[in-house]
Amino acid sequence: MSENKEKSVSVYAEANPNPESMKFVLSTSLVAEGVSVDYPNLESAANSPLAQELFNFDYVSRVFIASNFVTVTKNTDIQWVQLIPELRSFIKSYVEAGGPIFLQDPVAEHVQATSNATAELSGDDAVISQKVIDLLENYVRPAVEQDGGNITFKSYNQGVVTVNLQGSCSGCPSATVTLKSGIENLLKRMVPEVTEVVAEGVTSY
């Protein structure tokens, strides 16, 4: 029992390109490197007691958890400077007390989601999809994670790659620009078969 009591965790808030989101970075790991989970509402957070607790704050509209940080998206005009102390204190206390982050390890879920995305594909499409997934995992995701979000592969169909934007990237005003000017250009250059990249739930220009 004494282990949890001795645990000291530091938490600091870090702004990102989405003004409605704030990244809370911890001095301890929450989930395996390369794995992340996105909870757009309370119902989706059944596997994460931490996320469920955060949704108890009436201004929290989305929770994203990755390696050593939690990104919280708010649904209010109240400025972050007023909200940060409360959220920072809660996350720090919760983790220091040894509160469960997940009920079941999300690693298996992450692997399953990736295999589901490519299960229906065969031949050239399967090869192209795997190239795109590798690029997203190795080049794009680390950069996007720095901004408190994530990007995941959803599908490939006749040159069009569809991705999911998570965490701070979801609803971010600059997400579409990043998607088109950065990610789309990278994939087109590295995988010539790709003609366009679109994000599910995001309106492109």
Salt bridges, closest charged atoms under 4 A:
GLU14 OE2 - LYS23 NZ 3.52
GLU20 OE1 - LYS74 NZ 3.12
ASP38 OD2 - ARG62 NH2 2.55
GLU96 OE2 - LYS92 NZ 2.85
GLU137 OE1 - ARG141 NE 3.65
GLU145 OE2 - ARG141 NH1 2.97
GLU184 OE1 - LYS180 NZ 3.23
GLU184 OE2 - LYS188 NZ 3.43
GLU196 OE2 - LYS180 NZ 3.49
GLU200 OE2 - LYS154 NZ 3.79
